[in-house]
Amino acid sequence: MEVTKKRFTLDLDIPLQRRLKVIAALKGISMRKYCLVAVEKELAKDETREIKSLPFGEEALKRLASLRAEIFGGRKVTGDSTELIREARESRSKAL
């Protein structure tokens, strides 16, 4: 089974980025790898104890997938989402 990936952009303050770069280099890994390991570790910790009561389990993910299918019908949204939101707001403003 092929694993699909999603891009995630994170803006860091320069001092934080430098710290990240130094520590990753000292460990002999990329900043990307360091961040992936850190996020995985934090997610595992939260999922096992701190955030169990939140409704983000399998059922919520299934509801989200169903809603996405209902709204988009399998179509891929192309273009900049910011632009799509702006257009929707303009359209809504004109209707008022």
C-alpha positions, -999 to 999 in steps of 0.1 A, spaced: 0 0 0 14 34 -10 16 59 17 5 94 7 20 124 24 8 160 30 31 190 31 30 210 63 48 244 65 59 257 98 73 293 103 99 294 130 115 324 147 152 326 137 166 317 171 144 286 173 153 276 138 190 280 147 186 258 178 168 232 158 196 232 131 224 229 157 207 200 177 198 181 145 234 185 132 248 173 165 226 142 163 236 137 127 201 140 113 182 165 92 160 191 107 130 174 90 138 141 106 143 157 140 109 174 137 91 142 126 105 123 155 96 150 179 60 153 166 56 115 167 68 114 202 45 142 214 15 128 196 21 93 211 23 109 246 -9 129 241 -29 101 226 -21 77 254 -28 99 284 -36 136 281 -61 139 253 -81 106 254 -113 123 262 -114 145 230 -136 132 202 -108 127 176 -109 89 174 -118 67 145 -154 77 146 -146 114 142 -123 106 113 -149 85 96 -175 114 100 -149 138 86 -142 116 56 -180 112 50 -186 149 51 -156 156 28 -170 131 3 -205 147 6 -191 182 0 -164 175 -27 -177 143 -42 -142 130 -48 -130 161 -66 -96 175 -57 -96 211 -47 -70 229 -69 -54 263 -63 -47 283 -33 -72 277 -5 -67 313 7 -79 325 -27 -109 301 -26 -119 315 9 -115 351 -3 -137 344 -33 -164 327 -12 -164 357 12 -168 382 -17 -196 361 -32 -214 360 2 -209 398 6 -224 405 -28 -255 384 -19 -262 405 12 
